[in-house]
């Protein structure tokens, strides 16, 4: 049966499974599901399949998404093994691979969930256990839904009053710079918005194919979407020695090089950075905008971590605000789409898939095309839209829920700040690990020094050395991290991404296990 | 002042369309400028361009313009939310602001949006989702135990027991298991493997994802996708977006929109000359056509797919919406099984369901699932990878889907109320299906097939030659012209047949049967009056 799978080695999974089974290149679950399909149906397929690795969309094959890649699949498998009573050197798998706050035990913001419950089951509007401010918001949201139900389709761009609230929020956040509700599009999480804008921008063939500039290290949604759309990925490297800051000369270099083989027309920025955790200075943002204006680039600013800034001396500056402060020469010219989400910050409501984007200076005809394109998917989930509304229209001083809300919000954010500091400190005490300050976002992306022998062993197995490292870490300690190679890194350097989301006690245990593992690993291979 | 309707700029622009479509008649190809040469929309466009350029002291090209836009996006058309609906929205706003029209409200019969038409949510479903959303309610005595039990079970399947965590990309495990159990029960014991179930963001998302896997090749090896005409325009839109080749097979209007196997062969043979047909899409019960396929017809389709090596996509989102007593829903999966192992072990089939239709009509939750059988395991791994990039479908939608596949049982507390609500919705829909067919068929120049299932009537309308000429002079499809007039004069918003595709020279519109009985009667009366006066105006009726 293995021959079936080894004809074409699986591009995503083969590398890690090789080490695990030692002989078969194929993904274990593939084999199981395949044999199951056979036994369930009682016979071998009688005719060739229509859809095979050979006939399928080649761009889909190129897609890679490490955050939920092979290491995470293995983690899930280990969890199952533990449940079935298999003995391991640890009792539980700690999933520090993904920014999923609630899964790590963070509690939802009470006010948000109250309003969501009221919207879902309006009979609760008569329940006196719910505060008035929650009821008011629920009533307002329901009034803008068709048939006053969250079960109706909304307009494709999103519920009217939610878009207005988003615009007001942006205006407040940016010190009064106007925001037009017509420029706001609700989305199914930020990912959906990013993919949609990239879809509009991707065109051309060969040397005229759209090039998309992304930071390295990057959040792999970008590389995955670029692969799926068949656009050209243009890497610009962040400066690890300078706390992952962005260098304009590096932007210039990568743009120049890319112009030889494609048509660069988009520049993507993630601020605060994922996976790198840096917060961009105002000056840096200004330089980026000037660069985009000069080079005629469409700017995409991924600002989903805008509330996650921890380091003293750092502040979040929105691209929109800086753009407008640079004067009409820029603010009436540079095309910018910025993205936000319900999944991060202090609420961490990933499961609701809420988000929005604001587009500035988009050609009105193209905007009509954007509206048409999003209408095919009908609308973003209405509960996610409602939640987004609460994030931008949270309880105000004087409202009954204000105090509880602020208490919960502050508790989450200060715990995160503490954990950011703790992570940096502990990791930097380990010889062979060096970690930049986690100024913002939810991740630490330390550099790890790997002994030559481990690198050779990994390469002999056809594995990225940091994948080899993370896989071993998972097998020996139950800690699930994502190797730096999944995000991109300078050649010859190795990293991993870990979230700072586990509760402080657990995080300490985890970091200490990591420390021990690293020391052992270094000894073993030196 | 009401803004004039505007076309999506470039929608019908010849060079924006893939080659195979250039010869096809433009669907929404009326020129706005002809209707109103001083379109506000266009004026604004021009103004914005000039001011942006001038501030910089020189004209500056935008990075993203109609010229540089992804041409596949330009080619996308989606009539259900197209220009006529935008126009309806404008009229609504105009009325709200105190403007006057010969009617007091816009009735949107363009989209299958049950709650917007006043249908009440199923209490039990909302109770479970509210409990999942705000688990503090578990202590409330006003929620029944069977709802609490289901909510607890769903939350136990969620990371950190919260609806706010990401789920696995194919969906929450226990929900996938419930779906498999539901399918097995529905199909009277035909096995369903939960690992073949993928939760989706509405059925549309699943359909797009499967098509995305299937589309490959260049020129004559490009993937061809067979779709019924008339079709639900998600299909044509997705095909345009992915630059696949649309292969039309026509349903037989004279035979109650039945699918004729000879027509499938014809379409397939013709398409093979310029592309590689790899997929056949079926919508059963039909949208917009409302027919329910017989078991024999499904067998023929599956045999055809088996013979010609086609991947089968069966859109079964209306599986609970069957109204005529002599019709019954047969799932493609079940029929395939009954055809024997030779078929059941080989035909690749993806079938789709959703929370948006049926008796729940929960469109806003964007819940849905697909079941994929006989998919190459390596391709399945690719599918999981592709889904993982978008992280997961919305959890509230997944929870709603769970309630649909795992509703209250006869021995449970909520059963009676649940059953009552469900039958009342489905009973009313059956009444409205009958009523719509009857009233429309009484109008001279309108002919309507029985609405056996789904949520729409798709009547054929006679448009007098003089009206056809007038429409064409405006650069407009005749049924678009008709529907626009209907909207302007009565406030009724329906979608022209040209948005779904129809045999050349025939004209239709799609209307939903969702308004309440009283409103539906008023609506149908207005359609009748309008149609008669339209015929008179164009002097086809003495």
Interface residues (C-beta under 8 A of the other chain):
Chain A: X5 X8 X10 X12 X13 X27 X29 X30 X31 X33 X34 X36 X37 X40 X41 X42 X43 X44 X45 X46 X47 X48 X49 X50 X51 X52 X53 X55 X56 X57 X58 X60 X61 X63 X64 X65 X67 X68 X69 X76 X98 X100 X101 X102 X103 X104 X105 X106 X108 X113 X114 X116 X117 X120 X121 X124 X127 X129 X145 X146 X147 X149 X150 X151 X152 X153 X154 X155 X156 X188 X189 X191 X192 X195 X199 X200 X201 X202 X203 X221 X224 X225 X228 X265 X266 X296 X297 X298 X328 X329 X332 X333 X335 X347 X348 X349 X350 X351 X352 X353 X361 X362 X363 X364 X365 X366 X368 X369 X372 X373 X375 X376 X377 X378 X379 X380 X381 X382 X383 X384
Chain B: X6 X8 X9 X10 X11 X41 X44 X45 X48 X49 X51 X52 X55 X56 X60 X61 X62 X63 X64 X65 X66 X68 X69 X70 X71 X73 X74 X76 X77 X78 X81 X82 X89 X111 X113 X114 X115 X116 X117 X118 X119 X121 X126 X127 X129 X130 X133 X134 X136 X137 X140 X142 X158 X159 X160 X162 X163 X164 X165 X166 X167 X168 X169 X191 X193 X195 X201 X202 X204 X205 X208 X212 X213 X214 X215 X216 X234 X237 X238 X241 X278 X279 X306 X309 X310 X311 X341 X342 X344 X345 X346 X348 X356 X360 X361 X362 X363 X364 X365 X366 X374 X375 X376 X377 X378 X379 X380 X381 X382 X385 X386 X388 X389 X390 X391 X392 X393 X394 X395 X396 X397
